[in-house]
Amino acid sequence: MGWDWKLSLWSRPSRFSPERVRLLLQGAKARLALRKNRLRQSVITAEREIAALLAPESELTGAAFASASARETGRTDLARVRAEQLYHQLEHEEALHSVDALHGTITGSFQRH
């Protein structure tokens, strides 16, 4: 039988007062805000990379892109991969917004008591 963190949390009321929980939530919210900002910047960078890859004047150098059609195919493939990464980043950001909303609900609940 494993350690039951819920039992441990509630069996020590002096360590986990409403004020301590509020402080823990504030710290979590600050970390979440930093993470969201980093993620947002990453999304902006990815959007720019995709736009550059899809622009007709975009050029990639190297032996793998010797011909114009190979260059075009390579740019399209890179843009597709980067777009997939962007999609997953946006999914992650949506999850962070859900956590942020949950934090607001929890914080509001503590402020009413």
C-alpha positions in Angstrom: 0.0 0.0 0.0 1.4 3.3 -1.1 1.7 6.7 0.7 -1.7 8.5 0.8 -0.8 12.2 0.2 -4.4 13.2 0.8 -4.4 11.6 4.3 -1.1 13.2 5.0 -2.2 16.6 3.8 -5.3 16.7 6.0 -3.8 15.0 9.0 -1.5 18.0 9.5 -3.8 21.0 9.6 -1.3 23.3 11.3 1.1 23.0 8.3 -1.6 23.4 5.7 -3.7 26.3 6.8 -5.8 28.3 4.3 -3.1 31.0 4.3 -0.4 28.5 3.4 -2.6 27.0 0.7 -3.2 30.5 -0.7 0.6 31.2 -0.8 1.2 27.8 -2.5 -1.5 28.7 -5.1 0.0 32.1 -5.6 3.4 30.6 -6.3 1.9 28.1 -8.7 0.1 30.9 -10.5 3.3 32.8 -10.9 5.1 29.8 -12.3 2.2 29.1 -14.6 2.3 32.7 -15.9 6.0 32.4 -16.7 5.5 29.1 -18.5 2.6 30.6 -20.5 4.8 33.6 -21.5 7.6 31.3 -22.6 5.2 29.1 -24.6 3.6 32.1 -26.2 7.0 33.3 -27.4 7.8 29.9 -28.7 4.5 29.9 -30.7 5.3 33.3 -32.2 8.7 32.1 -33.2 7.2 28.9 -34.8 4.7 31.0 -36.8 7.5 33.1 -38.2 9.6 30.1 -39.1 6.6 28.5 -40.9 5.9 31.7 -42.8 9.5 32.0 -43.8 9.6 28.3 -45.0 6.5 28.8 -47.1 7.5 32.1 -48.6 8.5 31.7 -52.3 11.8 33.6 -51.8 12.8 31.2 -49.0 16.0 29.3 -49.8 17.5 26.4 -48.0 21.1 25.5 -48.9 22.9 22.2 -48.8 23.3 19.0 -50.9 19.9 17.7 -49.8 18.2 20.7 -51.5 20.3 20.8 -54.7 17.3 21.1 -57.1 14.5 23.6 -57.0 11.9 20.9 -56.6 13.9 19.2 -53.8 14.2 22.6 -52.1 10.4 23.2 -52.4 9.6 19.7 -51.1 12.1 20.2 -48.2 10.6 23.6 -47.3 7.1 22.1 -47.4 8.1 19.2 -45.2 9.8 21.4 -42.7 6.8 23.7 -42.6 4.5 20.7 -42.0 6.7 19.4 -39.2 6.9 22.9 -37.6 3.1 23.4 -38.0 2.6 20.0 -36.1 4.9 21.2 -33.4 3.0 24.5 -33.2 -0.3 22.6 -33.0 1.0 20.6 -30.0 2.3 23.8 -28.3 -1.1 25.4 -28.7 -2.8 22.3 -27.2 -0.4 22.6 -24.3 -1.2 26.3 -23.9 -4.9 25.5 -23.9 -4.2 23.0 -21.1 -2.4 25.7 -19.2 -5.4 28.0 -19.5 -7.6 25.3 -18.1 -5.2 24.9 -15.1 -5.2 28.7 -14.7 -9.1 28.7 -14.7 -9.0 25.9 -12.1 -6.6 28.0 -10.0 -9.0 30.9 -10.1 -11.9 28.7 -9.0 -9.8 27.3 -6.1 -8.6 30.8 -5.1 -12.1 32.2 -5.2 -13.3 29.4 -3.0 -10.7 30.1 -0.3 -11.3 33.9 -0.5 -15.0 33.3 0.3 -14.2 31.3 3.5 
